[in-house]
Amino acid sequence: MESNSHSIATNQTAPALARRLGLFDATMIVMGGIIGSGIFMNPAVVARQVSTPFLILFVWALGGLIALIAAFIWAELATLRPEVGGQYAYLRDAYHPLAAFLYGWGLLLVIQSGGMAAVAVTFARYFLELTNLHMADWMVAVIALASLTVINCLGVRAGGTVQSLLMVLKIFAIVALIVFGLWLIAPETIRSNDRGIGAVAGGFPPTFSFLTRIGAAMVPVLFAFGGWQTASFVSGEIREPQKNLPRALIIGVSGVVALYLAVNFVCIRALGVSGLANTKTPASDVMRLALGSAGARAIAAGIAISTLGFLSQGMLTAPRVYFAMADDGLFFKSVGKLHAKTRVPILAIMLQGVLAIAIALWGRYEQILNYVVSVDFIFFGATALCIFVFRRRRKAGNTAAENSVGRIPGHPVSTALFVAVCWLVVINTVYRYPGNTLIGLGILLAGIPAFFFWRWRNAK
């Protein structure tokens, strides 16, 4: 099957997407899509499920391994289909335009907009705590989303520069947490904890209850590692995407894995397992031990920057999926138009911003995030299976260009394992939150008549 080249084809009447993002920009986009506020909060959530330092680090290492497998899978997909829309294009070319449309539909109405609304309000709360301004959190959230919408409408270079700057600041905040936690917290604090880092392998009973607790602990870990796939949305704006995007995926995910494991090591070393499990703000507690109240305020600023960076990354990447949908004739044509000067899909970016603002004003983003999970992980598993489809076609076609693709370590076992993990998360979500899951699936299924409407409208 021939790869479509919608986004990079040029003609005399319409501008094309500009390839202005290099390897560094792409790597920062990968890392920015993963690192939000979760790493500052989720170590405590995991510690409440598993009871030893070894198990905590084991769960995070396992999550990192799964994320690395995903990075290699998406790297191969990016090499085979270096087009705008990324995951949307993979699903379209592997299965059917309906599968891709449902992904874009769910991304717009549930996954991306709901997630951005929740993160925007998280940013607003930290911002207000730091500045002591007398404003409603929804007002700050709206201002943040509107500002990032405007910045990204100015061009991919402007949006990419802001994203890279915020990502560097995020890395600096995490490294500061690691360094100060390791070198400025007194050894007496560590030894006085009842479950310090020395308690390595105790409490490892191979029971069903133990396995279910490991499974429960994996959920926040997998969420914290999610987001690598969004970098593929801007494939059409990355220079040499067949080379730079796979490298960015592997470098970016590997960097995040290293940072996450170091943060958890520091949290366990400083707080102990019981202290970590009993706090809601582990990063703030570590920095308070290291530097007092000034340290707690500093990491709060780091968390605010991290959430803002996550919003910036989402505003930069997701609108390219809606642009690709319109380019395929499956959405409003105006969403698929590029501005002649900035060469970005301004209406697609504005649509993303407006929907995220609407959900932030609505204020029910917690419920939305509950049913985001089932929708998101269905498509993670389906996208990974694209590898089998494309490899079978490649073998049948025996084309030299596509046979030069790098191998996924451990494939097909590693790929099948990743798919199984994704769909186990879906099954677990259906079991634990059946009401919210039905809402998410209902929104997803509503995309089926919408797809046929757009096809009919386009044909007409």
C-alpha positions as MATLAB code, in Angstrom:
seq = 'MESNSHSIATNQTAPALARRLGLFDATMIVMGGIIGSGIFMNPAVVARQVSTPFLILFVWALGGLIALIAAFIWAELATLRPEVGGQYAYLRDAYHPLAAFLYGWGLLLVIQSGGMAAVAVTFARYFLELTNLHMADWMVAVIALASLTVINCLGVRAGGTVQSLLMVLKIFAIVALIVFGLWLIAPETIRSNDRGIGAVAGGFPPTFSFLTRIGAAMVPVLFAFGGWQTASFVSGEIREPQKNLPRALIIGVSGVVALYLAVNFVCIRALGVSGLANTKTPASDVMRLALGSAGARAIAAGIAISTLGFLSQGMLTAPRVYFAMADDGLFFKSVGKLHAKTRVPILAIMLQGVLAIAIALWGRYEQILNYVVSVDFIFFGATALCIFVFRRRRKAGNTAAENSVGRIPGHPVSTALFVAVCWLVVINTVYRYPGNTLIGLGILLAGIPAFFFWRWRNAK';
ca = [
       0.000    0.000    0.000;
       1.424    3.342   -1.011;
       2.010    5.913    1.695;
      -0.111    9.050    1.378;
       1.749   12.331    1.333;
      -1.055   14.784    1.974;
       0.754   17.208    4.208;
       3.982   17.600    2.304;
       2.651   17.775   -1.207;
       2.857   21.264   -2.608;
       1.128   23.051   -5.419;
       0.947   26.544   -6.798;
      -2.164   27.640   -4.909;
      -1.787   26.273   -1.372;
       1.113   26.554    1.077;
       2.633   23.413    2.577;
       3.617   22.677    6.160;
       7.101   23.999    6.881;
       9.793   21.579    8.077;
      11.365   23.804   10.724;
      11.852   21.390   13.653;
      15.178   19.631   14.129;
      16.296   16.688   16.270;
      16.547   18.759   19.462;
      13.061   20.222   18.971;
      11.625   16.764   18.265;
      13.309   15.295   21.354;
      11.930   18.096   23.530;
       8.463   17.440   22.069;
       8.747   13.734   22.937;
       9.825   14.487   26.507;
       7.327   17.322   26.840;
       4.482   15.014   25.860;
       5.421   12.605   28.657;
       6.484   14.832   31.553;
       3.589   16.737   33.081;
       2.737   16.941   36.767;
       2.492   13.155   37.248;
       6.115   12.471   38.196;
       5.833   15.006   41.023;
       2.716   13.293   42.450;
       2.550    9.644   41.332;
       5.483    8.240   43.376;
       3.215    8.545   46.421;
       0.328    6.824   44.602;
       2.560    3.872   43.732;
       3.942    3.654   47.282;
       0.410    3.186   48.613;
       0.041    0.041   46.476;
       3.413   -1.673   46.984;
       5.297   -1.798   50.264;
       9.052   -1.978   49.624;
      11.610    0.227   47.859;
      12.483   -2.669   45.570;
       8.880   -3.079   44.400;
       8.404    0.657   43.904;
      11.510    0.905   41.731;
      10.606   -2.379   40.006;
       7.181   -1.037   38.986;
       8.671    2.192   37.643;
      11.413    0.269   35.811;
       8.792   -2.041   34.279;
       6.793    0.982   33.167;
       9.953    2.439   31.661;
      10.638   -0.812   29.796;
       7.123   -0.765   28.343;
       7.586    2.888   27.336;
      10.880    2.011   25.627;
       9.195   -0.811   23.698;
       6.572    1.727   22.621;
       9.328    4.142   21.567;
      10.864    1.506   19.260;
       7.425    0.624   17.862;
       6.553    4.251   17.131;
      10.071    4.831   15.771;
       9.537    2.140   13.136;
       6.077    3.489   12.342;
       7.540    6.985   11.976;
      10.127    5.643    9.547;
       7.479    3.897    7.453;
       4.936    6.729    7.530;
       6.736   10.062    8.106;
       3.553   12.084    7.552;
       1.558   14.738    9.342;
      -0.908   13.264   11.810;
       1.394   10.453   12.971;
      -0.756    7.917   14.786;
      -3.777    9.011   12.715;
      -1.871    8.208    9.514;
      -0.676    4.835   10.846;
      -4.236    3.729   11.642;
      -5.544    5.028    8.304;
      -2.942    3.254    6.208;
      -2.925    0.009    8.199;
      -6.655   -0.528    8.618;
      -9.255    1.846    7.222;
      -9.978    5.614    7.251;
     -12.756    4.901    9.772;
     -10.244    3.686   12.372;
      -8.160    6.824   11.894;
     -11.216    9.094   12.014;
     -12.388    7.524   15.286;
      -8.959    8.180   16.753;
      -9.034   11.830   15.694;
     -12.638   12.137   16.881;
     -11.748   10.739   20.313;
      -8.609   12.883   20.488;
     -10.574   16.079   19.853;
     -13.629   15.412   22.013;
     -12.143   13.353   24.866;
      -8.441   12.566   25.078;
      -6.602   15.771   24.227;
      -9.120   18.472   25.082;
     -10.127   16.902   28.400;
      -6.532   16.257   29.386;
      -5.452   19.786   28.518;
      -8.363   21.278   30.487;
      -7.415   19.305   33.601;
      -3.728   20.190   33.311;
      -4.591   23.863   32.723;
      -6.522   24.005   35.996;
      -3.636   22.207   37.767;
      -1.291   24.898   36.438;
      -3.699   27.612   37.573;
      -3.817   26.300   41.138;
      -0.032   26.187   41.486;
       0.290   29.591   39.824;
      -2.196   31.178   42.238;
      -0.491   29.529   45.216;
       2.850   30.995   44.151;
       1.645   34.494   43.251;
      -1.177   34.951   45.817;
      -3.281   36.611   43.128;
      -6.990   36.903   43.863;
      -8.372   35.223   40.745;
     -10.486   32.177   40.037;
      -8.453   29.187   38.846;
     -10.597   28.880   35.720;
      -9.615   32.430   34.706;
      -5.902   31.609   34.896;
      -6.517   28.352   33.008;
      -8.338   30.195   30.228;
      -5.582   32.825   29.955;
      -2.899   30.113   29.764;
      -4.750   28.138   27.076;
      -5.569   31.264   25.057;
      -1.953   32.493   25.218;
      -0.552   29.168   24.007;
      -3.157   29.086   21.229;
      -1.989   32.491   19.994;
       1.714   31.551   20.231;
       1.226   28.391   18.175;
      -0.784   30.307   15.564;
       2.342   32.417   14.964;
       4.116   29.420   13.399;
       5.661   26.073   14.231;
       9.018   27.722   14.921;
       7.485   29.991   17.577;
       5.526   27.124   19.121;
       8.530   24.801   18.984;
      10.823   27.383   20.605;
       8.424   27.956   23.505;
       7.990   24.192   23.929;
      11.758   23.572   23.938;
      12.332   26.376   26.478;
       9.648   25.045   28.830;
      11.006   21.494   28.464;
      14.525   22.606   29.405;
      13.086   24.338   32.491;
      11.161   21.144   33.357;
      14.334   19.067   33.132;
      16.143   21.631   35.294;
      13.406   21.377   37.979;
      13.584   17.564   38.012;
      17.392   17.527   38.104;
      17.305   20.046   40.986;
      14.947   17.747   42.889;
      17.307   14.810   42.318;
      20.521   16.676   43.194;
      19.214   18.440   46.299;
      17.485   15.276   47.472;
      20.680   13.255   47.199;
      23.200   15.725   48.614;
      21.400   18.078   50.992;
      19.193   15.741   53.024;
      20.960   14.582   56.177;
      21.806   10.870   56.465;
      20.095   10.866   59.876;
      16.775   11.521   58.126;
      17.300    8.523   55.915;
      18.314    6.112   58.686;
      15.432    7.157   60.916;
      12.851    6.009   58.398;
      11.367    2.614   59.112;
      11.438    1.580   55.451;
      14.537    3.143   53.966;
      16.255    2.273   50.717;
      17.972   -0.668   52.407;
      14.718   -2.647   52.508;
      15.232   -4.007   49.049;
      13.539   -7.281   48.331;
      11.299   -7.989   51.294;
       7.562   -8.536   50.942;
       7.463  -10.405   47.654;
       4.655  -12.974   48.140;
       3.525  -14.550   44.836;
      -0.201  -14.314   45.640;
      -3.135  -13.124   43.546;
      -3.591  -10.170   45.905;
       0.061   -9.221   45.385;
      -0.314   -9.361   41.605;
      -3.429   -7.197   41.679;
      -1.549   -4.612   43.768;
       1.274   -4.620   41.236;
      -1.343   -4.114   38.515;
      -2.915   -1.233   40.436;
       0.519    0.350   40.921;
       1.237    0.057   37.188;
      -1.755    2.227   36.249;
      -0.343    5.602   37.478;
       3.098    4.566   36.197;
       1.813    3.904   32.674;
      -0.105    7.172   32.734;
       3.048    9.028   33.807;
       4.986    7.472   30.908;
       2.264    8.136   28.310;
       2.510   10.873   25.688;
       5.427    9.748   23.494;
       3.054    9.263   20.555;
       2.128   12.945   20.210;
       5.502   13.819   18.683;
       4.477   11.815   15.606;
       1.637   14.285   14.977;
       4.143   16.877   13.726;
       6.050   14.526   11.393;
       5.234   16.813    8.489;
       7.106   19.684   10.165;
      10.253   17.822   11.251;
      13.350   18.010    9.073;
      14.350   14.541    7.802;
      11.538   12.852    9.797;
      12.577    9.312    8.829;
      15.872    9.911   10.631;
      15.145   12.554   13.287;
      11.773   11.378   14.631;
      12.872    7.778   15.471;
      16.007    9.151   17.149;
      13.964   11.704   19.082;
      11.545    9.015   20.283;
      14.274    6.713   21.586;
      16.443    9.487   23.079;
      13.464   11.271   24.616;
      11.841    8.210   26.192;
      15.211    6.939   27.477;
      15.863   10.319   29.086;
      12.452   10.320   30.775;
      12.969    6.770   32.104;
      16.294    7.805   33.664;
      14.775   10.928   35.247;
      11.734    9.065   36.608;
      13.809    6.302   38.216;
      16.129    8.878   39.794;
      13.176   10.868   41.206;
      11.689    7.744   42.788;
      15.047    6.724   44.248;
      15.388   10.158   45.826;
      11.821   10.129   47.187;
      12.334    6.705   48.810;
      15.761    7.693   50.167;
      14.465   10.923   51.676;
      11.003    9.940   52.894;
      11.035    6.163   53.240;
       8.162    4.057   51.933;
       5.756    4.922   54.757;
       6.517    8.633   54.479;
       6.135    8.516   50.726;
       2.828    6.666   50.938;
       1.414    9.133   53.469;
       2.089   12.314   51.530;
       0.170   13.913   48.679;
       3.102   16.122   47.653;
       6.281   13.991   47.633;
       8.363   16.404   45.568;
       7.494   19.323   47.851;
       8.307   17.246   50.946;
      11.732   16.286   49.588;
      12.592   19.874   48.687;
      11.317   21.101   52.072;
      13.683   18.675   53.808;
      16.542   19.860   51.600;
      16.000   23.634   51.478;
      13.125   24.466   53.807;
      10.063   26.431   52.713;
      12.055   28.063   49.907;
      12.671   24.632   48.417;
       8.979   23.747   48.575;
       8.082   26.970   46.773;
      10.804   26.366   44.188;
       9.492   22.910   43.296;
       5.938   24.304   43.187;
       7.202   26.725   40.545;
       8.808   23.777   38.755;
       5.515   21.888   38.760;
       3.702   24.956   37.381;
       6.272   25.220   34.585;
       5.962   21.475   33.918;
       2.187   21.662   33.518;
       2.492   24.726   31.287;
       5.037   22.877   29.153;
       2.659   19.928   28.807;
      -0.063   22.313   27.606;
       2.346   23.897   25.134;
       3.251   20.494   23.702;
      -0.412   19.520   23.307;
      -1.277   22.762   21.577;
       1.657   22.299   19.204;
       1.001   18.673   18.241;
      -2.676   17.616   18.413;
      -4.097   20.149   15.899;
      -2.022   18.441   13.187;
      -4.308   15.404   13.523;
      -7.407   17.523   12.851;
      -5.548   19.103    9.932;
      -4.861   15.621    8.507;
      -8.532   14.655    8.968;
      -9.629   17.714    7.011;
      -6.982   17.010    4.387;
      -8.539   13.551    3.966;
     -11.977   15.112    3.480;
     -13.225   13.855    6.858;
     -13.608   17.199    8.628;
     -14.329   20.849    7.899;
     -12.216   21.910    4.902;
     -11.298   25.168    6.623;
      -9.508   23.191    9.366;
      -7.190   21.790    6.680;
      -6.092   25.200    5.413;
      -2.672   26.645    6.205;
      -1.955   30.301    6.797;
       0.025   31.647    3.852;
       2.677   33.324    6.020;
       3.027   31.140    9.139;
       2.227   27.891    7.263;
       0.399   26.380   10.244;
      -3.243   25.171   10.471;
      -4.527   28.162   12.425;
      -8.165   27.050   12.535;
      -7.176   23.578   13.775;
      -5.089   25.166   16.543;
      -7.928   27.539   17.464;
     -10.392   24.633   17.539;
      -8.170   22.757   19.994;
      -7.788   25.828   22.173;
     -11.496   26.659   22.220;
     -12.563   23.105   23.142;
      -9.976   22.861   25.917;
     -11.133   26.235   27.278;
     -14.775   25.136   27.126;
     -14.049   21.992   29.174;
     -11.972   24.000   31.675;
     -14.933   26.370   32.133;
     -17.312   23.440   32.414;
     -15.183   22.150   35.261;
     -16.037   18.420   35.011;
     -12.620   17.431   33.712;
     -12.073   14.831   36.473;
     -14.951   12.740   35.131;
     -13.688   13.170   31.578;
     -10.226   11.925   32.532;
     -11.766    8.761   34.000;
     -13.185    7.728   30.630;
     -10.244    9.047   28.626;
      -8.256    6.000   29.720;
     -10.293    3.330   27.954;
     -10.372    5.287   24.696;
      -6.677    6.172   24.724;
      -5.335    2.685   25.437;
      -7.600    1.021   22.872;
      -5.796    3.045   20.215;
      -2.344    2.464   21.737;
      -2.837   -1.284   21.279;
      -4.380   -0.932   17.820;
      -1.533    1.316   16.662;
       1.136   -1.104   17.852;
      -0.554   -3.849   15.821;
       0.026   -1.691   12.717;
       3.612   -2.974   12.812;
       2.442   -6.480   11.888;
       0.325   -5.108    9.031;
       3.072   -2.932    7.589;
       5.737   -5.639    7.911;
       3.547   -8.135    6.078;
       2.986   -5.651    3.256;
       6.675   -4.771    3.218;
       7.613   -8.413    2.894;
       5.128   -8.864    0.049;
       6.303   -5.703   -1.723;
       9.996   -6.259   -0.919;
      10.800   -2.568   -1.392;
      14.356   -1.511   -0.657;
      13.322    1.704    1.104;
      11.084   -0.028    3.582;
      13.404   -2.980    4.184;
      15.977   -0.574    5.643;
      13.833   -0.027    8.743;
      15.464   -0.823   12.107;
      14.273   -3.748   14.154;
      12.167   -3.529   17.322;
      14.111   -5.370   20.065;
      12.346   -8.619   20.945;
       9.706   -8.330   18.219;
       7.181   -9.949   17.894;
       7.098  -10.896   21.603;
       7.829   -7.354   22.844;
       5.213   -5.824   20.551;
       2.603   -8.398   21.582;
       3.445   -7.732   25.239;
       2.881   -4.007   24.756;
      -0.491   -4.630   23.075;
      -1.510   -6.978   25.892;
      -0.590   -4.409   28.551;
      -2.589   -1.700   26.777;
      -5.706   -3.805   26.529;
      -5.371   -5.092   30.090;
      -5.465   -1.446   31.167;
      -8.686   -1.035   29.140;
     -10.230   -4.144   30.720;
      -9.246   -2.955   34.194;
     -10.784    0.459   33.530;
     -14.029   -1.093   32.283;
     -14.146   -3.241   35.424;
     -13.408   -0.429   37.879;
     -15.292    2.457   36.217;
     -18.066    0.936   34.046;
     -20.198    4.105   34.002;
     -17.436    6.460   32.898;
     -16.093    3.899   30.427;
     -19.489    3.663   28.742;
     -19.515    7.451   28.361;
     -16.114    7.363   26.660;
     -17.049    4.486   24.407;
     -20.365    6.174   23.609;
     -18.569    9.312   22.429;
     -16.217    7.121   20.398;
     -19.046    5.163   18.748;
     -20.837    8.418   17.936;
     -17.944    9.023   15.564;
     -19.131    6.225   13.261;
     -22.176    8.082   11.858;
     -20.070   11.266   11.854;
     -17.494    9.511    9.647;
     -20.095    8.433    7.091;
     -21.615   11.910    7.169;
     -18.270   13.501    6.282;
     -17.651   10.942    3.518;
     -21.115   11.628    2.081;
     -20.579   15.369    2.366;
     -17.168   15.177    0.708;
     -18.477   12.983   -2.123;
     -21.364   15.371   -2.666;
];
